[in-house]
Amino acid sequence: MTPTELLPKVKENLILAHGEDDALLLRLIATAVNYAESYQHIAEGYYTENPMPPTTEQAVIMLSSHFFESRDGSTAGFFADSVQAGQQVWNTVNLLLRLDRKWSV
């Protein structure tokens, strides 16, 4: 699944109707997919040629949205009032990614 295919889902998650931030979102999605592949111990670019499981897709959507909401390097946006909420995003993303992780040594 490419960042372009994930873009509408990330925008829906962010409740974002305009296209002014599409270039930024595409970069953030690519970063989230790269994180997912690294965390799951699979080759970079794996999900461009192989199906992405729904749990991994949701993790990428959540992580991309988190990157967008905190793009200034803080826990701004939705997470401004709670640092723990920002940490919970990472906990949830990692739990979702763990479900599709390659555990072989």
C-alpha positions as CSV (number, residue, x, y, z in Angstrom):
1,M,0.0,0.0,0.0
2,T,1.5,3.3,-1.0
3,P,1.3,6.6,0.9
4,T,-1.0,7.9,-1.9
5,E,-3.5,5.1,-1.2
6,L,-3.4,5.8,2.6
7,L,-3.8,9.6,2.2
8,P,-7.6,9.6,2.1
9,K,-7.8,7.4,5.2
10,V,-5.3,9.6,7.1
11,K,-7.2,12.8,6.1
12,E,-10.5,11.2,7.2
13,N,-8.9,10.3,10.6
14,L,-7.7,13.9,10.9
15,I,-11.1,15.3,9.7
16,L,-9.2,17.2,7.1
17,A,-11.1,18.1,3.9
18,H,-8.6,20.4,2.0
19,G,-5.6,19.4,0.1
20,E,-3.2,22.1,1.2
21,D,-1.3,19.7,3.5
22,D,-1.2,16.7,1.2
23,A,2.5,16.9,0.4
24,L,3.4,17.0,4.1
25,L,0.9,14.2,4.9
26,L,2.4,12.0,2.2
27,R,5.9,12.4,3.7
28,L,4.5,11.6,7.2
29,I,2.7,8.6,5.9
30,A,5.9,7.3,4.2
31,T,7.7,7.8,7.5
32,A,5.0,5.9,9.4
33,V,5.1,3.1,6.9
34,N,8.9,3.0,7.2
35,Y,8.6,2.8,11.0
36,A,6.1,0.0,10.7
37,E,8.4,-2.0,8.4
38,S,11.4,-1.5,10.7
39,Y,9.4,-2.4,13.9
40,Q,8.0,-5.5,12.2
41,H,11.5,-6.6,11.0
42,I,10.5,-6.7,7.4
43,A,12.4,-5.2,4.4
44,E,12.0,-1.5,3.6
45,G,9.4,-1.1,0.8
46,Y,7.7,-4.4,1.7
47,Y,4.2,-2.8,1.9
48,T,4.5,-1.2,-1.5
49,E,4.4,-4.7,-3.1
50,N,2.6,-6.7,-0.4
51,P,-0.8,-6.3,1.2
52,M,-0.8,-4.3,4.5
53,P,-2.8,-6.1,7.3
54,P,-5.6,-4.0,8.8
55,T,-3.9,-3.7,12.1
56,T,-0.8,-2.3,10.5
57,E,-2.8,0.0,8.4
58,Q,-4.6,1.4,11.5
59,A,-1.2,1.8,13.2
60,V,0.1,3.7,10.2
61,I,-3.0,5.9,10.1
62,M,-2.7,6.7,13.8
63,L,1.0,7.4,13.7
64,S,0.7,9.6,10.6
65,S,-2.0,11.5,12.3
66,H,0.1,11.9,15.5
67,F,3.0,13.1,13.4
68,F,0.8,15.7,11.8
69,E,-0.8,16.9,15.1
70,S,2.6,17.2,16.7
71,R,4.6,18.4,13.7
72,D,6.1,21.3,15.6
73,G,8.0,18.8,17.9
74,S,5.6,19.2,20.8
75,T,2.6,17.4,22.0
76,A,0.4,20.1,20.5
77,G,-3.0,19.8,18.9
78,F,-5.2,17.1,20.4
79,F,-2.6,16.1,22.9
80,A,-1.7,19.6,24.2
81,D,-3.2,19.0,27.6
82,S,-1.7,15.6,28.3
83,V,1.8,14.3,27.7
84,Q,0.5,10.8,28.7
85,A,-2.0,11.0,25.7
86,G,0.9,11.4,23.3
87,Q,2.7,8.4,24.9
88,Q,-0.5,6.4,24.6
89,V,-0.5,6.9,20.9
90,W,3.0,5.2,20.7
91,N,1.9,2.4,23.0
92,T,-1.2,1.7,20.9
93,V,0.7,1.9,17.6
94,N,3.4,-0.5,18.8
95,L,0.8,-2.9,20.1
96,L,-0.9,-2.9,16.7
97,L,2.3,-3.4,14.9
98,R,3.4,-6.2,17.2
99,L,0.4,-8.2,15.9
100,D,2.0,-8.5,12.5
101,R,5.6,-8.5,13.5
102,K,8.0,-11.1,12.1
103,W,9.4,-12.8,15.3
104,S,12.0,-15.1,13.6
105,V,15.6,-14.6,14.5
